[in-house]
Amino acid sequence: MTETGFEYSNLSGRETGPFVRTASLLLPGVRRVQAQVAPYAHAWERHNREAVAASGPLWVVLGDSMSQGVGASAFDRGWVGQLAESLPGHRLVNLSVYGGRVADVVDRQIPAMESLGTAPDLVTVVIGSNDLFSRRYRPLLPASLAQMLALLPRGSVVGSQPGGQPASLEFNRQVDEAAAAGHVRVAEFRDPRMRSWRGRLSSDHFHPNDAGYAGMAEIVGEAVARR
């Protein structure tokens, strides 16, 4: 495939937070996973340039580190790469960024998708964890999410949030409301299959490993099939 001039960085450009920096110094498992961040981002950048130059149905991925496959054995063994195996013929453009928040989808990722000049046949979005974990950004999440949902193409697949915390419940209420209006489809991470992560986490005990990502791919794949 011939590459185009499409240029997009799968790195946020922000410094890693103090907690992760400290944990990387103290915990080898965290350090191993953090060492994947830049190489996986650059691998997706190369993949994206090739996909833009190719032909066929276009699948655009929006999201955070879980859509980059951080924690998996290779960049394409996360849920995105595993789901791609069941979507033959699709050209995949992955615009996710490590540490991504809903505002990043609105400000960077959706504009990059629109710059492709081709309407995507499929858009998947798994985002929100970093907003929910942050005391600073959690209060801003409802407004950012409403903006993102309004901008997404009709029929986009959006992942729900597990857990019963008030902010997660509000996130899901907004996504469910958009789904009821026929605007999005929900990748149901509230599914009981997502409750146990025993044996499915990487060495940082946060990001999934290949097995954990296989479960996510199954959930997102079910939503994709509901066309």
N, C-alpha and C positions, 0 to 999 in steps of 0.2 A: 504494500500500500504506500502511496505517496503522501507525505505529511504536508499539511497546510501551514499557513502562518498563524494559526490559532494559538494564542498565548494566554494562559490562565494558570495562576499559582494555586496549588492545592495546600499551601501553607497560609495560615492566617496573618503572619507577620507580627503577631503579638508574642511577647515573652511568656514562657511557661510560668504558671503561678507559683508562689512561694511554697505551698504545700507539696506540689509535685517535685519541685527542685530539691527540697529537703529529703523527700522520700526517695528520690533517685540516688542521693548520696548515701543513704543509710540502707536501702533495700535492693539487693541485686536483681530481684524479679521486676521491680519497677524500672530499674535502669535498663534492663534488657528490652522491655516493651518500649520505653522512651526512645531507645536507639533505632526503633523501626520508623519513627514518625517521618523524618525527612526522606529516607529512601523510599518509603511507600508513597509519599506525596509525589516525588519525582517520577516514580514508576507510573502513576496515574496520569501525570502530565504527558508523558510520552504516549501512553495508550490513547489519551484523549485526542492528541494531534492526529494520530493514525485513524481514529474513528471518525473524526470530522471529515477527513479526506475520502472516506469510504462511502458506500451507498447502502441503502436498505433502511428498514424501520429504525427510528431513533429513540433510544431509551436514555433519559437524563436522570441522573441520581443527584439529589440535593441532601445535605446533611452534615454530620460531624465525624469524629474519628471512627465510629462504628461502621460508617459507610466506606471508610478508607480501608477497613480490615485490620486496624491496629490491634495487636494481640494475636492475630492468626499467624500461621507458619509462613505465609507469603502474602503479598498485597492482594492477590486475587483469590485468596482462600477465606476472605470474610464473607458476609452474607451476600454482598453484591456479586462477587466472583462466582460463588456457588449457585446463586439464582441464575446468573448468565448462562450456565450450562443447560438450563431448561428453556432458554429463550434464543434458540439458534437463529441466526440471520439478523438479529438485532445488533446495531452498532451502539456501543455503550459509551456515553460521555459522563464521567463521574466528577462532579464539581464540589464534592464535600471537602471540608477542611477540618483538621485536628483542632479541637477546642471550639468548634463552631456553635454559634447560638442562633436563635430564630432571626435575630436582626441581621446576621451574616447572610442568611438565605435571602432576606429581603433586599439588602444593600449590595451584595456581591454576586450571589449565585443565580438568582433569577435574572438579573441583567445580563450575566454571562450566557445563560441559556437563550435569552432573547437575541443575543448577538450572533448566535449560530445561523440565523436567517432561515431556519427550517422549523416548522412546528413539530414538536416531539410527538411520537406515537404513544409514549409512556413516560410519566414522571413519577418518581418515588421519592418520598421525603421521610427520613428518620432523624428527628431533631428534638431538642427540648431538654435533654438531660443536664447539659451544662447550665442552662438558665435556671433549672429547678434546684441545682446544687448550690447556686450562688445567692447569698443573702443580698448582694448588691443588685443583681439582675432579675431576681424572682418577681419583684413587684412590677417590673416592666413587661413581663411575659404576656399577659392577656392582650395588651395593645399590639405588641409585635406579632403575636400569633394571629390576631384578627386581620392585620395587614397582610401577612403571608398567605392566609387562606383566601383572601380576596384576590390576590395576584396569581395564584396557581391556576394552571389550565384546568378546565373542567375534566373530571375523571381521574385527577392525580391521586395516587395512593399515599396516604399519610399515616404514619405509625402513631398509635395511642401510647400512653404512658402507664406502666404498671404502678402499683402502690396506691395507698389510700390517703396520702397527704392532701390537704386542702388545695395546694397549688396544682398537684397532679390531677385532682378531680376537676378543677376548673379548666385545665388544659383539655382534658377529655370531653368535658361538656361542650367546649367550643368546636372541637373536631367532630363530635357526634352531631352537633347542630348543622355543620356544613355538610355532613354525610346525609342527614335527613333531607336536606334541601337538594340533594342530588349533585352537589358540586364536587365532592371528593369521595373516595373509598377508603375504608379504615383497615390498616394492617393491625390486627387485634393482639397487641402485646399484653392485654389483660387476660389472655387465654391461660387456662390452668397449666398448659405445657411450658409456660414461661416462669412458673413460680420457683422451680428448683434449678439452681445453677451448679449443683454438685458435680464436679468433674468437667465443667463446661466453661471454666474461667482460665484466663492466661496467668502468667506468673505474677502479674501485678494485682491479681485478685479483684480486678475491676472490669477490664475489657474481656470479652469472650475469647475462647480459643476456637479452633476449627469446629469442634463439636457444638459449641454454643452458637456460633454463627450459622451452622447448619439448621438449628432450630429457628433462628430468625429468618433465614431464607425460606423455610417452609411457611412461616406465617405471612411474610410479604408475598410469596408466590400464590398463596390462596387468595389474597386480595387482588392481585394482578389478574387472576383467572376470572374474577367476577366482573368481566367487561360488559 
